[in-house]
Amino acid sequence: MEQVLSEEPGPVPDALKIVVAGGFGAGKTTLVSALSEVESLHTEEVMTSESEGLDDLEGVEQKVTTTVALDFGRITLDESTVVYLFGTPGQRRFSFMWEELTEGALGAVVLADTRRLTDSFDAIDFFEERRVPFVVAVNCFDGQRTHHAKDVRVALDVEDSVPLLLCDARSRDSAKEVVVELVELVLRLELSGA
């Protein structure tokens, strides 16, 4: 019997991990969906009366679903590099998952909603305490910029060394700019030895 040799598999691509965090309703699921080259995985569930008193809907009154575990997406940069996106749930009661989702991450995107800016504090504190490189992306809903970036930086008490940019989480191009900014930050930190 003649043995047929199959083509050798190519190299296993480097896998990079980026976490997308932020407050409840800030647009994390939307950003992961906009970036992912494959249909992104979402653990969205319909909000029920059980969340009354737990989830503050001020500013996002129309929200009817919430992420209860994670969002997952993938971006292939080239044949040797794949980026995996992990979106965290925004509510404080799910913050126990952030530790696991962040393990081994290249860095993080903190998505901020100026209608509910204080919801970003937990994520910012989390990444600062763990010294995980992160950028802050202010989601400009409906393309409306409601605040200047420097004012948001002051309100969030974010150091100048942390990139802060305006974005539209629905736009693939805008979301890509956020990820590029994060990668550039990580490279600068690597080169400086920080």
Secondary structure as a PSIPRED ss2 file (coil, helix, strand):
# PSIPRED VFORMAT (PSIPRED V4.0)

   1 M C   1.000  0.000  0.000
   2 E C   1.000  0.000  0.000
   3 Q C   1.000  0.000  0.000
   4 V C   1.000  0.000  0.000
   5 L C   1.000  0.000  0.000
   6 S C   1.000  0.000  0.000
   7 E C   1.000  0.000  0.000
   8 E C   1.000  0.000  0.000
   9 P C   1.000  0.000  0.000
  10 G C   1.000  0.000  0.000
  11 P C   1.000  0.000  0.000
  12 V C   1.000  0.000  0.000
  13 P C   1.000  0.000  0.000
  14 D E   0.000  0.000  1.000
  15 A E   0.000  0.000  1.000
  16 L E   0.000  0.000  1.000
  17 K E   0.000  0.000  1.000
  18 I E   0.000  0.000  1.000
  19 V E   0.000  0.000  1.000
  20 V E   0.000  0.000  1.000
  21 A E   0.000  0.000  1.000
  22 G E   0.000  0.000  1.000
  23 G C   1.000  0.000  0.000
  24 F C   1.000  0.000  0.000
  25 G C   1.000  0.000  0.000
  26 A C   1.000  0.000  0.000
  27 G C   1.000  0.000  0.000
  28 K H   0.000  1.000  0.000
  29 T H   0.000  1.000  0.000
  30 T H   0.000  1.000  0.000
  31 L H   0.000  1.000  0.000
  32 V H   0.000  1.000  0.000
  33 S H   0.000  1.000  0.000
  34 A H   0.000  1.000  0.000
  35 L H   0.000  1.000  0.000
  36 S C   1.000  0.000  0.000
  37 E C   1.000  0.000  0.000
  38 V C   1.000  0.000  0.000
  39 E C   1.000  0.000  0.000
  40 S C   1.000  0.000  0.000
  41 L E   0.000  0.000  1.000
  42 H E   0.000  0.000  1.000
  43 T E   0.000  0.000  1.000
  44 E E   0.000  0.000  1.000
  45 E E   0.000  0.000  1.000
  46 V E   0.000  0.000  1.000
  47 M C   1.000  0.000  0.000
  48 T C   1.000  0.000  0.000
  49 S H   0.000  1.000  0.000
  50 E H   0.000  1.000  0.000
  51 S H   0.000  1.000  0.000
  52 E C   1.000  0.000  0.000
  53 G C   1.000  0.000  0.000
  54 L C   1.000  0.000  0.000
  55 D C   1.000  0.000  0.000
  56 D C   1.000  0.000  0.000
  57 L C   1.000  0.000  0.000
  58 E C   1.000  0.000  0.000
  59 G C   1.000  0.000  0.000
  60 V C   1.000  0.000  0.000
  61 E C   1.000  0.000  0.000
  62 Q C   1.000  0.000  0.000
  63 K C   1.000  0.000  0.000
  64 V C   1.000  0.000  0.000
  65 T E   0.000  0.000  1.000
  66 T E   0.000  0.000  1.000
  67 T E   0.000  0.000  1.000
  68 V E   0.000  0.000  1.000
  69 A E   0.000  0.000  1.000
  70 L E   0.000  0.000  1.000
  71 D E   0.000  0.000  1.000
  72 F E   0.000  0.000  1.000
  73 G E   0.000  0.000  1.000
  74 R E   0.000  0.000  1.000
  75 I E   0.000  0.000  1.000
  76 T E   0.000  0.000  1.000
  77 L E   0.000  0.000  1.000
  78 D E   0.000  0.000  1.000
  79 E C   1.000  0.000  0.000
  80 S C   1.000  0.000  0.000
  81 T E   0.000  0.000  1.000
  82 V E   0.000  0.000  1.000
  83 V E   0.000  0.000  1.000
  84 Y E   0.000  0.000  1.000
  85 L E   0.000  0.000  1.000
  86 F E   0.000  0.000  1.000
  87 G E   0.000  0.000  1.000
  88 T C   1.000  0.000  0.000
  89 P C   1.000  0.000  0.000
  90 G C   1.000  0.000  0.000
  91 Q C   1.000  0.000  0.000
  92 R H   0.000  1.000  0.000
  93 R H   0.000  1.000  0.000
  94 F H   0.000  1.000  0.000
  95 S C   1.000  0.000  0.000
  96 F H   0.000  1.000  0.000
  97 M H   0.000  1.000  0.000
  98 W H   0.000  1.000  0.000
  99 E H   0.000  1.000  0.000
 100 E H   0.000  1.000  0.000
 101 L H   0.000  1.000  0.000
 102 T H   0.000  1.000  0.000
 103 E C   1.000  0.000  0.000
 104 G C   1.000  0.000  0.000
 105 A C   1.000  0.000  0.000
 106 L C   1.000  0.000  0.000
 107 G E   0.000  0.000  1.000
 108 A E   0.000  0.000  1.000
 109 V E   0.000  0.000  1.000
 110 V E   0.000  0.000  1.000
 111 L E   0.000  0.000  1.000
 112 A E   0.000  0.000  1.000
 113 D C   1.000  0.000  0.000
 114 T H   0.000  1.000  0.000
 115 R H   0.000  1.000  0.000
 116 R H   0.000  1.000  0.000
 117 L H   0.000  1.000  0.000
 118 T H   0.000  1.000  0.000
 119 D H   0.000  1.000  0.000
 120 S H   0.000  1.000  0.000
 121 F H   0.000  1.000  0.000
 122 D H   0.000  1.000  0.000
 123 A H   0.000  1.000  0.000
 124 I H   0.000  1.000  0.000
 125 D H   0.000  1.000  0.000
 126 F H   0.000  1.000  0.000
 127 F H   0.000  1.000  0.000
 128 E H   0.000  1.000  0.000
 129 E H   0.000  1.000  0.000
 130 R C   1.000  0.000  0.000
 131 R C   1.000  0.000  0.000
 132 V C   1.000  0.000  0.000
 133 P C   1.000  0.000  0.000
 134 F E   0.000  0.000  1.000
 135 V E   0.000  0.000  1.000
 136 V E   0.000  0.000  1.000
 137 A E   0.000  0.000  1.000
 138 V E   0.000  0.000  1.000
 139 N E   0.000  0.000  1.000
 140 C C   1.000  0.000  0.000
 141 F H   0.000  1.000  0.000
 142 D H   0.000  1.000  0.000
 143 G H   0.000  1.000  0.000
 144 Q C   1.000  0.000  0.000
 145 R C   1.000  0.000  0.000
 146 T C   1.000  0.000  0.000
 147 H C   1.000  0.000  0.000
 148 H C   1.000  0.000  0.000
 149 A H   0.000  1.000  0.000
 150 K H   0.000  1.000  0.000
 151 D H   0.000  1.000  0.000
 152 V H   0.000  1.000  0.000
 153 R H   0.000  1.000  0.000
 154 V H   0.000  1.000  0.000
 155 A H   0.000  1.000  0.000
 156 L H   0.000  1.000  0.000
 157 D C   1.000  0.000  0.000
 158 V C   1.000  0.000  0.000
 159 E C   1.000  0.000  0.000
 160 D C   1.000  0.000  0.000
 161 S C   1.000  0.000  0.000
 162 V C   1.000  0.000  0.000
 163 P C   1.000  0.000  0.000
 164 L E   0.000  0.000  1.000
 165 L E   0.000  0.000  1.000
 166 L E   0.000  0.000  1.000
 167 C E   0.000  0.000  1.000
 168 D C   1.000  0.000  0.000
 169 A C   1.000  0.000  0.000
 170 R C   1.000  0.000  0.000
 171 S C   1.000  0.000  0.000
 172 R H   0.000  1.000  0.000
 173 D H   0.000  1.000  0.000
 174 S H   0.000  1.000  0.000
 175 A H   0.000  1.000  0.000
 176 K H   0.000  1.000  0.000
 177 E H   0.000  1.000  0.000
 178 V H   0.000  1.000  0.000
 179 V H   0.000  1.000  0.000
 180 V H   0.000  1.000  0.000
 181 E H   0.000  1.000  0.000
 182 L H   0.000  1.000  0.000
 183 V H   0.000  1.000  0.000
 184 E H   0.000  1.000  0.000
 185 L H   0.000  1.000  0.000
 186 V H   0.000  1.000  0.000
 187 L H   0.000  1.000  0.000
 188 R H   0.000  1.000  0.000
 189 L H   0.000  1.000  0.000
 190 E H   0.000  1.000  0.000
 191 L H   0.000  1.000  0.000
 192 S H   0.000  1.000  0.000
 193 G C   1.000  0.000  0.000
 194 A C   1.000  0.000  0.000
